[in-house]
Amino acid sequence: MKRIIIILMLLPSFLYSQEKGTFDCSVGAGIMSTNFMIDVLTDVVTFGIASERSTLRSPSFYGTFKYAVKDNWFVNADGVYELMKDDLLNKKDVVIDNRVRSFYSLGVGTEYHYIHEDIVQVYSGAAIGYTFETSKTNTKQEYLHYLNGHLNLIGIRIGKKLAGSLEFGLGYKGIFTAGVSYQF
């Protein structure tokens, strides 16, 4: 009898659905963010005249907090960090300085889970944000900021309360992202 009572008490947590008024917290990493693509495009457009050599391109690490305003429809806030390091070169390709750039992006958005079957959720979403860039060399420090965003074309979440996710999109998180989330 005790087992039946315990199972009945725990059953709702196993049949969990993302309903209005619930939360989702996630962390993960993405590759090929808009910051990365702008950097690559700048190198291509200047035909290498910029004289720099990439030494580090970190993934974009993110954290997201979501709130379900209706069943399967979320509003969310994102925080993203990315790091890039370069060697600055003279005309003879000799390193004359090093540059470290940090990117901090903050965004707000929405997401809709259009398939929600047992442990699988499929979703899409969009966010608008702002990126703050700090660029440091041995001789100077610059601060840039610009409008940025993220469009998640398709994402899949596999799990109940604790789950893994994979996303394909474009923006400050990256083209491909992978993470873990907890819904409560």
Summary of the structure (lengths in Angstrom):
residues: 184
radius of gyration: 20.9
end to end distance: 28.5
largest distance: 81.6
contacts: 578
relative contact order: 0.21
helix: 14%
strand: 65%
